Amino acid sequence: MSFDFDHPPERRGTDSQKWQKYAGRDVLPMWVADMDFAAPPAVIEALQQRVAHGIYGYARPVPSQVAAVVENLSSLHGWTIDPEWIVWLPGLVVGLNVTALAAAGPGEEILCLTPVYPPFMSAPRNAGRVPVMVPLAYAAGTRSWEIDWEALERAVTPRTRAFFLCNPHNPVARVFRRAELERLAEFCLRHRLVLCSDEIHCDLILEPGLRHIPTGTLGSEIARQTITLLAPSKTYNIPGLGTALAIIPDPELRRRFVHATHGIVAEVNVFGFTACEAAFRHSEPWRQALLGRLRRNRDLVLEAVAAGPAGARIEAPIEATYLAWINVADLGLQDPIAHFESHGIGLSEGRHFAARPRAYVRLNFGCPEATLREGLRRLHAGLAAAATAS
């Protein structure tokens, strides 16, 4: 089947948060993790049929929608789940915030590996909990971001109650291997920590030969203290429909999680349920085509940064996601984001991910090739200008 990833709908002048940020300015938005591709045809068709029904009342998932989740996890990841384990949520960030409430008490601590997606740090703070950040270690010899196990052990205190994992990792685009995940499971079991695993990018593995390993498949013991967060939003580009899931095998942990949602978490809407089913049940050909496009885009980014003006480098392979983590520390810029915006490209600020200030930017390459090439041209212009100024 053929899908068009080159001629997406116009987003300027729409409700797009991504494009509104630079409305009226000649800046290409390549920041927030929101692709510029239209959703899969099967999702669009299912939504059109749901709109035609004409009634959009309070919703609950029907059996076919639940079955689509169960079958997707089984077919793509070999993970057999009980439908009773599913807790539907209006977004994955909601899941992080609810987990902070359910897994730890006021003033207690939640570990995470940095740099990382900002809600990993804000969710504990929102709940009156304490985020404890353990930096990933960059291994130059293997060009890989690794868990610093000694630092992780030192970070544990009598107040530590949970560990937030991002796998595949945002922003470093790393897919953690089985041995690492098994060691992490042992760490959480030994310290009696709830393991909250954000696996939202699990269906966007770009490196041939790599497979995502759901944390919930590592054994029944760790599964009993694991909350896995998933969503179709990143893979199928439907984040605005607000649909995510928590998979929680343990009944008591699930009860605590659900209790923490009472009165503060909205229900999933009718269109979210519809889109989720269509994505998981009918959009695999589209996903495979998307992966091909993202791999080509990733290679363009890697080639452009390697061949461009000095001062920027991508330190490790981009194994998953559609996000490039770029080291720009050598440029010595006081404000990298403002600098690149002045050359027409909008990137994500590395310090928001708890990275070293002024050292990193994140680039979203989930866009048509023509857009990406123009963005990389502007990136080169910014790099050249910085090199001249220094």
C-alpha positions in Angstrom: 0.0 0.0 0.0 1.1 3.5 -0.7 0.8 6.4 1.7 1.6 10.1 1.2 4.1 11.4 3.6 5.1 14.3 1.4 2.0 16.4 1.1 0.4 16.8 4.6 -2.5 19.2 5.3 -1.5 22.8 6.0 -1.1 23.4 9.7 -0.4 27.1 9.7 -3.4 29.1 10.9 -4.9 26.0 12.6 -5.1 25.0 16.3 -1.7 23.4 16.1 0.3 24.2 19.2 3.4 23.3 17.3 2.9 25.8 14.5 1.1 28.5 16.6 4.3 29.0 18.6 5.9 30.8 15.6 2.8 32.3 14.0 3.8 35.3 11.9 7.5 34.4 12.0 9.7 32.6 9.4 10.6 29.9 11.8 10.1 26.2 11.0 8.8 24.4 14.2 10.8 21.3 14.8 10.4 21.2 18.6 7.4 19.4 20.3 7.0 15.7 19.6 4.1 16.1 17.2 4.6 14.8 13.6 3.4 16.8 10.6 2.0 13.7 8.8 -1.8 13.1 8.5 -3.1 10.2 10.7 -3.5 6.8 9.1 -6.4 6.6 6.6 -8.1 3.9 8.7 -8.1 6.3 11.7 -9.6 9.1 9.6 -12.3 6.9 8.2 -13.2 5.5 11.6 -13.5 9.1 13.0 -15.6 10.2 10.1 -18.0 7.3 10.7 -18.1 8.2 14.4 -18.8 11.8 13.7 -21.7 10.8 11.4 -23.3 9.0 14.3 -24.1 12.4 15.7 -24.1 11.7 19.4 -21.0 12.3 21.5 -22.0 11.5 25.0 -19.9 10.1 27.9 -18.0 7.1 26.6 -16.7 3.8 27.9 -14.7 1.4 25.7 -16.6 -1.3 23.9 -15.2 -4.9 23.8 -13.7 -4.5 20.3 -11.7 -1.5 21.5 -10.3 -3.3 24.5 -9.5 -6.3 22.3 -7.6 -4.1 19.9 -5.2 -3.1 22.7 -4.8 -6.7 23.9 -4.2 -8.1 20.4 -1.8 -5.3 19.5 0.4 -5.9 22.5 0.4 -9.6 21.8 1.2 -9.4 18.1 3.8 -6.7 18.2 5.5 -7.4 21.5 4.5 -10.9 22.6 2.9 -9.5 25.8 -0.3 -11.3 26.9 -2.3 -9.0 29.2 -5.6 -9.4 31.0 -8.2 -6.7 29.9 -8.8 -6.1 33.6 -5.3 -4.7 33.8 -6.1 -1.7 31.6 -6.9 1.7 33.0 -7.8 4.3 30.3 -6.4 7.8 30.6 -6.8 11.1 28.7 -3.0 11.3 28.1 0.2 9.7 29.1 1.4 12.7 31.1 -1.7 12.2 33.2 -0.4 8.7 33.9 2.9 10.0 35.2 1.1 12.5 37.5 -1.3 9.8 38.8 1.6 7.4 39.4 3.4 10.0 41.5 0.3 10.3 43.7 -0.3 6.5 43.9 3.2 5.3 44.4 4.7 7.8 46.9 3.6 9.9 49.7 4.2 13.7 50.3 7.9 14.4 50.5 8.9 10.9 49.3 11.2 10.4 46.3 10.9 9.2 42.7 14.0 8.4 40.7 14.5 9.0 37.0 17.3 9.0 34.5 18.3 12.3 32.9 18.1 13.9 30.4 14.5 13.0 30.1 11.1 14.2 29.0 10.2 17.1 31.3 7.0 15.6 33.0 9.2 12.9 34.6 10.4 15.7 36.9 7.3 17.9 37.0 4.9 15.1 37.8 6.5 14.3 41.2 6.7 18.1 42.0 3.0 18.6 41.1 2.1 15.9 43.7 4.4 17.2 46.4 6.8 14.4 45.8 10.6 14.8 45.2 12.1 14.0 41.8 15.6 12.6 42.2 17.6 12.8 38.9 20.4 10.3 38.1 22.3 11.3 34.9 22.8 8.8 32.2 26.5 8.2 31.5 27.8 8.7 28.0 30.2 5.9 27.0 32.3 7.4 24.2 33.9 4.0 23.3 30.5 2.5 22.4 28.8 5.8 21.5 26.0 4.9 23.9 24.0 6.4 26.8 24.2 4.0 29.7 22.7 3.6 33.1 25.2 4.6 35.8 24.4 1.8 38.2 26.6 3.0 41.0 25.0 6.5 40.9 21.6 4.9 40.9 22.4 2.9 44.0 23.7 5.9 45.7 20.5 7.9 44.9 18.3 5.5 46.9 17.3 6.6 50.4 14.7 5.4 52.9 12.3 7.8 51.3 12.6 6.4 47.7 9.3 4.9 46.6 9.3 4.7 42.8 11.4 4.7 39.6 10.3 6.4 36.4 11.7 4.7 33.2 11.4 6.0 29.7 11.9 3.2 27.1 12.5 3.9 24.3 14.2 6.9 25.8 13.2 10.5 25.1 15.3 12.4 24.2 18.4 10.2 23.7 16.4 7.8 21.5 17.9 4.7 23.1 16.2 1.3 23.2 17.2 -0.4 26.5 18.4 -4.0 26.1 17.0 -7.1 28.0 20.0 -7.4 30.3 19.7 -3.7 31.3 16.0 -4.1 31.9 16.4 -7.2 34.0 19.0 -5.5 36.1 16.7 -2.6 36.6 13.9 -4.9 37.6 16.2 -6.5 40.2 17.1 -3.0 41.4 13.4 -2.1 41.9 12.5 -5.4 43.5 15.4 -5.1 45.9 14.5 -1.6 46.9 10.8 -2.2 46.8 10.2 0.5 44.2 7.2 0.9 42.0 8.5 0.8 38.4 6.6 3.2 36.1 7.6 2.5 32.5 6.7 5.1 29.9 6.7 3.1 26.6 4.9 5.5 24.4 7.5 5.3 21.6 7.7 1.5 21.7 6.3 1.1 18.2 8.8 3.5 16.6 12.0 1.3 16.7 14.2 2.5 13.8 17.3 0.3 14.2 17.1 -3.0 12.4 17.5 -6.0 14.7 16.3 -4.2 17.8 13.0 -5.0 19.5 11.2 -3.3 22.3 10.9 -5.4 25.5 7.9 -4.4 27.6 8.9 -4.1 31.2 5.8 -6.1 32.1 7.2 -9.2 30.4 10.3 -9.5 32.6 8.6 -11.8 35.1 5.6 -12.0 37.3 7.4 -10.6 40.4 8.4 -7.3 38.8 5.1 -7.2 36.9 3.3 -7.0 40.3 4.9 -3.6 41.0 5.0 -2.2 37.5 2.8 0.5 35.9 3.3 0.5 32.1 2.1 3.6 30.3 1.2 3.4 26.6 -0.6 5.4 24.0 -1.3 5.4 20.2 -0.6 9.1 20.1 3.1 9.2 19.0 3.1 6.4 16.6 -0.1 7.3 14.8 0.1 11.1 15.3 -3.1 11.5 17.2 -2.0 13.2 20.5 -4.8 15.7 20.3 -7.3 13.0 20.8 -6.1 12.4 24.4 -6.1 8.7 24.7 -3.6 6.6 26.7 -3.5 3.5 28.9 -1.9 2.3 32.1 -1.3 -1.5 32.2 -1.3 -2.5 35.9 -1.3 -6.3 36.6 -1.4 -6.1 40.4 -5.0 -5.5 41.8 -3.9 -3.5 44.8 -1.5 -1.2 42.9 -4.3 -0.8 40.3 -6.7 0.2 43.0 -4.4 2.8 44.4 -3.8 4.2 40.9 -7.5 4.4 40.1 -8.2 5.9 43.5 -5.7 8.7 42.7 -7.6 9.5 39.5 -10.9 10.2 41.3 -12.2 13.7 40.8 -9.2 15.0 38.9 -8.8 12.9 35.8 -11.2 13.4 32.9 -12.6 10.5 30.9 -11.4 9.5 27.5 -13.6 11.0 24.8 -15.6 9.1 22.1 -13.2 10.0 19.4 -10.2 8.8 21.3 -11.6 5.3 21.8 -12.5 5.1 18.1 -9.1 6.3 16.9 -7.2 4.0 19.3 -9.0 0.9 17.9 -8.5 1.9 14.3 -4.8 2.6 14.9 -4.1 -0.7 16.6 -6.4 -2.9 14.5 -6.2 -1.5 11.0 -3.1 0.7 10.6 -0.1 -1.6 10.6 0.7 -1.1 6.9 0.7 2.6 7.5 3.0 2.2 10.5 5.5 0.1 8.5 5.5 2.8 5.8 6.0 5.5 8.4 9.0 3.6 9.9 10.6 3.6 6.4 10.1 7.3 6.1 11.4 8.0 9.6 14.5 5.9 9.0 15.3 7.9 5.8 14.7 11.2 7.7 16.9 10.0 10.5 19.7 9.3 8.1 19.4 12.7 6.5 19.7 14.3 10.0 22.8 12.2 10.9 24.4 13.0 7.5 23.6 16.7 7.7 25.0 17.1 11.3 28.1 15.1 10.5 28.8 17.0 7.3 27.8 20.5 8.4 29.7 23.3 10.1 31.7 22.3 13.2 30.2 22.7 16.6 27.3 20.2 16.6 27.3 16.4 17.0 24.9 13.6 17.5 26.8 11.4 20.0 24.8 8.1 19.8 22.7 6.2 17.3 19.1 7.3 17.0 17.6 3.8 17.7 13.9 4.9 18.1 11.5 7.8 18.1 11.6 10.7 15.6 13.8 12.9 17.8 17.5 13.8 17.4 19.4 14.9 20.5 22.2 17.2 19.3 25.2 18.4 21.4 25.9 22.0 20.6 28.1 22.8 23.7 31.2 23.5 21.5 29.4 26.5 20.0 29.4 28.4 23.4 26.0 29.9 22.8 24.4 31.7 25.7 20.9 30.9 24.3 21.0 28.1 21.7 17.2 28.2 21.1 17.1 32.0 20.4 20.2 31.6 18.2 18.7 28.9 16.0 15.3 30.7 15.9 17.1 33.7 14.5 18.2 31.5 11.7 14.6 30.1 11.1 14.4 26.8 13.0 12.6 26.2 16.3 14.1 23.4 18.5 13.5 22.1 22.0 15.7 23.5 24.8 18.0 20.8 26.3 17.9 22.3 29.8 14.2 21.5 30.0 15.2 17.8 29.9 17.6 18.4 32.8 20.6 18.4 30.5 23.6 20.6 31.0 22.6 24.2 30.3 23.3 25.5 26.8 24.7 22.1 25.8 21.9 20.3 23.9 18.9 20.9 21.6 16.3 18.4 20.4 15.1 18.3 16.7 11.9 16.6 15.6 12.3 15.0 12.2 8.8 13.6 11.9 8.0 15.8 8.8 8.0 15.7 5.0 11.5 15.4 3.4 11.2 18.8 1.9 10.5 20.4 5.3 13.3 18.5 6.9 15.8 19.5 4.2 14.9 23.1 4.6 15.1 22.8 8.4 18.6 21.3 8.1 19.6 24.1 5.8 18.6 26.6 8.4 20.4 24.5 11.1 23.6 24.7 9.0 23.1 28.5 8.7 22.9 28.8 12.5 25.9 26.6 13.0 28.0 28.6 10.5 27.0 31.9 12.1 27.9 30.6 15.5 31.3 29.4 14.3 32.0 32.8 12.6 31.0 34.6 15.8 33.4 32.6 17.9 
